[in-house]
Every structure is written in structure tokens, then in C-alpha cells.
Amino acid sequence: MLKDGAVRGVLGVAMPVEYEFSPAETATLMAVGARLAEWLG
């Protein structure tokens, strides 16, 4: 998770099988990570 270009943490998403996230899923996960980074400070 990035805030102002600095790493604030990581968000792990595990799948039981190999999986390639779609561009839409990636965008959603990036948005969630950005919100969490803001919350974490």
C-alpha cells in the first residue's frame, strides 16, 4: 500500500489456484490499498 509514494504496508490476496487478476480487479485492489494506506497514516 502506497501513500505519497512511500510503502505503508502490504495487502495479500491468496487464491487456492494460479490466478491472473483482470485489469478491473487490479484497479479495485489498488483503490482498496490506497484507502487503507490513508487510514493507516
C-alpha positions as CSV (number, residue, x, y, z in Angstrom):
1,M,0.0,0.0,0.0
2,L,1.4,3.4,-1.0
3,K,0.8,6.8,0.5
4,D,2.6,9.8,-1.0
5,G,4.9,7.3,-2.8
6,A,6.0,5.6,0.4
7,V,5.2,2.0,1.3
8,R,2.8,1.8,4.2
9,G,2.0,-1.9,4.2
10,V,1.1,-4.8,2.0
11,L,-2.2,-6.4,1.2
12,G,-2.1,-10.1,0.4
13,V,-4.8,-11.8,-1.6
14,A,-4.5,-15.6,-1.7
15,M,-6.1,-17.8,-4.3
16,P,-6.1,-21.7,-4.0
17,V,-5.1,-21.9,-7.6
18,E,-3.0,-19.8,-10.0
19,Y,-5.0,-16.8,-11.0
20,E,-4.3,-13.6,-13.0
21,F,-6.3,-10.7,-11.8
22,S,-8.2,-8.7,-14.5
23,P,-7.5,-5.0,-15.0
24,A,-10.8,-4.2,-13.2
25,E,-9.9,-6.4,-10.3
26,T,-6.4,-4.9,-10.1
27,A,-7.9,-1.4,-10.1
28,T,-10.3,-2.3,-7.3
29,L,-7.5,-3.8,-5.2
30,M,-5.3,-0.8,-5.8
31,A,-8.1,1.5,-4.7
32,V,-8.7,-0.5,-1.5
33,G,-5.0,-0.4,-0.8
34,A,-4.9,3.3,-1.2
35,R,-7.8,3.8,1.2
36,L,-6.2,1.5,3.7
37,A,-2.9,3.4,3.4
38,E,-4.7,6.7,4.1
39,W,-6.4,5.1,7.2
40,L,-3.1,3.7,8.5
41,G,-1.4,7.0,8.1
